[in-house]
């Protein structure tokens, strides 16, 4: 929980605590803070036990850590025969399909009976006149 707190931060917090509460009240403040943390931990454990008992016998081994998506996925992958991450990545790899689509698009203009003459290709982009509507193509009306 506090793995990223260094020695300098701890010393700074101790000095701040002494300055704020004074050396005579500091033990009492630390004791009450520890008591509060103990009560919170106790409440959390009883709430987890109550929830497990309400869910039934199927969820006796339920861990609340499993609600995190990464932990849930890791547990499911380990329980289901140990699927490898590489297998999953390959299953979702779209590169082969993309190369097929790219080849089909590139081969579209070079097939038999298809003219690659730019005049016979449809106009995709037309300039709009200033302040007006786009020009109407007489072939489409």
N, C-alpha and C positions, 0 to 999 in steps of 0.2 A: 504494500500500500504506500509506504513512504520510502521506496527504494531509490527514488531520485533525489532525496533530500541529503545534502552533503553536510560535512562537519561545520562549515562556516554558517550555514543556515540554522543548524541546531544551536550554535553558540549565540547567534543573533536573537533567536527566539528566547533563549534562556535569559539573556540580558534584558530584553524587552519585558519579559514576565516579571523579573525582579524590579524593574523600574515602574511598571504599572501597579503591581500588587504589593510591593514591599517585601522585605525578607521575613517579616513576621506573619503575614497572611498567605504567603506563597504555598506552604505545605497544606493548608486548608483548601486552597483553590485546586491544587493538584489532586488532593483526595476526592473532592467533589466531582472533578472532571473524570477521574477514573471510575467513580461510582456511576456516573451518568453513562459512560461507555459500557460498563458492565450491565446496566439495566437495558440499554439498547440491544446489546448482543443477546441477552436473555430473552427479550421480547421477540427478536428475530428468530431465534431457535424454536420457541414455542409456536410461533406463527407457522414456521415450516412444518413442524410436527403435526399441528392441527390440519394443515392443508393436505399433508400426505395421508392422514387418517380419513379425511373427508373424501379424497379421491378414490380410495379403495385399495385392495391388495395388489392390483396391477401396477400401481405407481409407488410401491414401497422403496424401490431403488431409484426413484426420480431425484435428480439433482438439479437445483435451480441454476447451476452453472450451464446446464444444457440448453437453457433458453437463449443464450448468446448464439447467433447464427454460425460463427466459426466453430465453436465447440460442438454444436449440434451436428453440423456437417461432418466434422472429424469423427465423432462417435458413430454416426450412421455408416460412414465409409469403413470404419474398422469392424463394425458388427456384421456388415454384409459381405463377408468374404475378403476383406482387405483390398478393395479396388485401388489401383494405383492412380495417382494424380495424373500421370502421363496418359493413361487410358481415357480419363475424363476429358482432358484437354484435346486429345485427338478426336473424341466423339463430337466435340463442339467446334472443331476446326473447319472453317468454311472455305479455306483456300482452294481445295479441289473443285468445289462448285463454282467459285468465282473464276477460276481459270477456264472452266467449261463455258461459262457465260461470256467471258471476254473473247474466247475463241469463236463462239457463235456470232458475237457482234462484229468481230473483225472479219469473219468470213461472209457476212451478210452482203457486202457490196461486191464480192468476188465470185459469187456462185453463178451457175448457168442461168441465163435469162434475166439477170439483174444488171441493169445498166449503172455504171458508176459515173455517168455523165452528170455534172452538177446541175445542168439545166433541167434534167428530168426528175431530180430529187425535190421533194416538197420543201417549201420555204418555212423554216421553223421560226426565224427571228426577222421581224420586219420593223423598220423604224417608224415611230409614231410621229405624225406631223405636230408641230408646236401648237398646243392649245386645242387639239382636236382628237377625234376618235381614230383608232387604227384604220388603215385603208381596208376596204372590203374587197376580198378576192372574188372576182366574178365566177370562178369555177366552183366555188362552194355554195353559192346562192341559188 
